[in-house]
Amino acid sequence: MLRDLQFKGVYKSDLDNILEDFYFPALKVANRYDRAVGYFSASTISCAAQALSVFVKNQGHIRLVLGAFSEKRDLDAIAEGHRQREIADMIGAELLATIANVSDDLFQNRFETLAWLVGHGRMDVKIALRERGMYHDKVGIIGDQNCDFVVFSGSANESTHALLPTYNYESINVFPAWKPELDVYTKPHIDSFDRLWRNRSPSTAVIDIPTAVREHLISVSRALRYTPDPEIEAAIAAKVREKTRGPLSTTSSKPIEPKTINGQPFEMRPHQIAALDAWRAKGDFQGILDLATGAGKTITAAHAIVRLSAKIDSLACVIAVPYQNLADQWADILSAFNIDAIRCYVSRGQWLDRLQENVHELLMGSRKFVAVVVVNRTLKTPEFQENLKRIRGNRLFWIGDECHHHSSQAYNGFLPEQARYRLGLSATPEHYLDEERNERLRKFYGEVVFRYTLRQAIEDKVLTPYRYYPHLVALTGIETEQFVELSDQIGQLLARQKDAGGSIRENTQLKALLIRRARLVGAAANKLPALTTILDSVKPLSHTLFYCGDGIVEADDDDANDSDDDDAVWVGQRQIEATSSLLHRLGWDVSRFTARESRGERDRILENFRLGLIDAMVAIRCLDEGIDVPACSTAYILASSRDPRQFVQRRGRILRRYPGKEMATIHDFIVVLPDGQEGASDHAKRLIKSELARVAEFSSLSENRAESYETLRPALQRYDLTHSI
């Protein structure tokens, strides 16, 4: 029984084998186990399921609570008795996606044990949703036949690499409930779990395990060809521990290169090594890498972190990114390199204390390495800036992903001037109109020290070959008049701006005209009829992406707030709504992916897209930078801004490698002046020529360049651009 065991007050995984010293002995004599873990992930499920194999041999019963991301409106809906099935299905899809992405032997063993217990009616599972971020309690209550209990609580390093026992830093405090002097610790935890299970906890909604998850667990249980056994689990854990050569503590662990990534042997590509060699030799550990979208800039930077941290003790690596989805991708990839990054976004309460503690330990010399992933919005907050400024420059490695954002004046004073090591990453570092922005970028990051083009990436088989189908769409008569008039005004203002000097971004009149013209081109009336003609002969196809424009948001994200023209947003929404309606009428199962969807909804949409549960996504700008959708094999680009940056980013999204994806297909809708407009102004023709030159370059790299050339040839001849292909 539990009273016969000798428990320590505290177990730490860098000093103790918690699995064999605590979990196995305690659960072996137990008949009841209540467990609550923070938020569901592969690591938390693995942590919660450790040693459950001993319950297979006895008659114990388990109650498990997993935390989950939630939105306030979801909590309100559950409280009012609405949308419970919809919310449960959404959470279930996220959980199943998490499970599907893990192939680790130890996780599989523990998950199969969990499935066996559910399938045999020995375990009940619920999901806890909390309004602000995540449900955080990590507590366990183990009981035996004598009604004695042991309560434990603590924390675990809940990142992807925490699946391995040697990487999973865990610390727990243990309180035997039969000791009266410990009532002050045991009773609150027991009462708290009871309230949680009965859905009586404030600011928390608890729902039953989603049907799809339960059915999956039962299916796994029925398919098992063996009975889970603690000896099997212990053997797998010991094998992993031996392979990784002992425990790693949170304060001393340093980045290491993985043997595999996504099940494939890890090996740096030649262009990635050449890029870092140039960064070191040409820029003296400062500079920008201009790598084609999809060429592996995140992996390249992670390799640089490993190499630099091996040379510099107490190194702080700070990665700044524009969007939260991109930040999540960084944190997940870094975890494969034994880097548990502090995620500085969402709620301040989730990262500030840990950041302050890590920076303090770094300065004291007790921490050998710390990594931080921060979104640009958080970067500019006083709390983050205070901690960033405390880091010594000769110990600070600054990485700016999509670093062209930092050329905006909005970041003046927020980038760490003390940083000795600086790495800028972007497929499009230069702005095509604003040299002042380019100069600000170079001043902080240094020059572009290495370029790796789309042509090189395709030739090296880093990116997927593609077929390109340009569709020339003529402006209507009224649109042509407006286009020519706007182009003339823009051309005149640009000429004055060049003579007077100063930044284009500061010229509000010029910006307004550029936005109006971009909106006009993006929402050209003949685009939807052209799309309809194409789709009438095409069956719905999974992994298809439709890009729409929305006028105002075609400007850089950092400057979008400079305009208060609500009509611009309305026009953009009208196009995406019309496209979505057209697809629905033609039998397509589609989801919109825009800034209006919540983060949870976007994650669910991306996962459904990856799994082929929906045919297509209709997006505006949220997929332009950083968000990985490698499963995408077909794209329809209905709107692009004049900025080459957007097109470069979009085609990179589509050409990423993916299992089973041998060829990508791109349909590009290009606006041209109608026949008979040869006398249009030079300013108007100049824009059309620059667009056609961009299209011609992309066509020249396609697998069907001869076919696409025939489509483009009349327009190219009109503008003397046949030499472009």
Secondary structure, DSSP 8 states (H G I E B T S, - for coil): -GGGS---SEEETTTS-HIIIIIHHHHHT-SEEEEEESS--HHHHHHHHTTTHHHHHS--EEEEEEEE---HHHHHHHHTT-SHHHHHHHHHHHHHHHHHT---HHHHHHHHHHHHHHHTT-EEEEEEEESSS-----EEEEE-TTS-EEEEEEEE--SGGGGSTTT--EEEEEEETT-GGGHHHHHHHHHHHHHHHTT-STTEEEEE--HHHHHHHHHHHHH-SS---HHHHHHHHHHHHHHTTS---TTT------SEETTEE----HHHHHHHHHHHHTTSSEEEEEE-TTS-HHHHHHHHHHHHHHHSTTEEEEEEES-HHHHHHHHHHHHTTT---EEE-S-GGGTHHHHHHHHHHHHHT--SEEEEEEEHHHHTSHHHHHHHHHS-GGGEEEEEETGGGGGSGGGTTTS-TT-SEEEEEES--S-SS-HHHHHHHHHHH-SEEEEE-HHHHHHTTSB--EEEEEEEEE--HHHHHHHHHHHHHHHHHHHHHHHH-S-GGG-HHHHHHHHHHHHHHHT-TTHHHHHHHHHTT----SSEEEE---GGGGS-GGGGGG---HHHHHHHHHHHHHHHHHHHHTT--EEEESTTS-HHHHHHHHHHHHHTSSSEEEESSTTSSS---TT--EEEE----S-HHHHHHHHHHHHB--TT---EEEEEEEEE--TT-TTS-HHHHHHHHHHHHHHHHHHHTSTTHHHHHHHHHHHHHHTT-GGG-
